[in-house]
Amino acid sequence: MAKFGELISSEIPVLIDFYMDLTEATDDLHSVLRDVAAALGDKAKVIKIDVEKNETLANALRIKGNPTFIIYKEGEMKWRQTGDQDANTLINLVEQYC
């Protein structure tokens, strides 16, 4: 993921979901993220990154749990949490940085 630096340097918040496709809950999580992206529209970016396909990046960021959410703005990590989150919680968190 060579463009990760560009991605997180955005002037709008970037919510990243680092996930592994190992559980049945993955589909539920993807629908939560669709809801978050729809609610935020152009105010933020919502991105999913498969940990297994981006192992070097996941290791560099010390991603250990599934899922791990991180919010970046202008290249700075603003928030990080491992574990399931509901759509409203994620929307409210991202809106704090809009």
Secondary structure, DSSP 8 states (H G I E B T S, - for coil): -TTHHHHHT-SS-EEEEEE-TTSTHHHHHHHHHHHHHHHHGGG-EEEEEETTTTHHHHHHTT--SSSEEEEEETTEEEEEEES---HHHHHHHHHTT-
